[in-house]
Amino acid sequence: WVGMKFEGTRLLVEIAETVPKPLIPDTSKPCHIVAKRDGLITYIATYKGIPKVKKGDIVKEGDILVTGEIPLVEGEGELYYTRAKASIKAKTVYSLKDSIAFIQERKDYTNNIYRSYSIKILNKKLTLYKGKKPQQLYDTMITNQQLKLTKFFPLPLYFEKEERIEYNLIHIRLSKEQAKEKLFIKLSEGLNKMVANDVKIIDRDISYTITDKGLIGKLDVIVEEDIGEILEIEKKGETINE
């Protein structure tokens, strides 16, 4: 979302990122609780519904852990539906794989900086001074400063400075231990993006394979986490709702 308005000679621009509204589950609909990952059940406490698993059971993704579909009379077809509610934890496994090269590239910046200066008036740009272009690799940094008559009277003029900073590309060879350390950090960061903050890490194992160009690392982590997720029930035939 973008909003614009003028205050004197100043144009105010307000930019806001649109955030999708959170999905609020409909607690009136009956549902099962199913496994969102493969795992080994370590804890289950059922508050509503009928548990289909117990501590020590191995479950697959999509298996029903607690059903909200309850027969009114044993052996008869009439059903009572409820919204299953339970706390279920399981041991699950996360596996990640990544690699790192022994030869790393790094920028070594020189003292050579080439500058250009311009004035920007609305959508037009007037070059005041144009520095020469570097003969080798460089990064570009641009800074803009709005011109003002007073603190409360900014002008629609910007002074722009462009800096081209030269660098040499150098190559560094990592030792095997340095490569292992950097690769472990990469794998750990990848794990943090995959798992929730409240998971309990039980065990981890990392293995490395050396190649001609670098290392390949594999991280296997066993965690204990909430494994249940909601699955709405598609009703069949005559039913009685809660």
Secondary structure, 3 states (H helix, E strand, C coil): CEEEEEECCEEEEEECCCCCCCCCCCCCCCEEEEECCCEEEEEEEEEECEECCCCCCEECCCCEEEECEEECCCCCCCEEECECEEEEEEEEEEEEEEEEECEEEEEEEEEEEEEEEEEEECCEEEEEECCCCCCCCEEEEEEEEEEEEECCEEEEEEEEEEEEEEEEEEEEECCHHHHHHHHHHHHHHHHHHHCCCCCEEEEEEEEEEECCCEEEEEEEEEEEEECEEEEECCCCCCEEEC
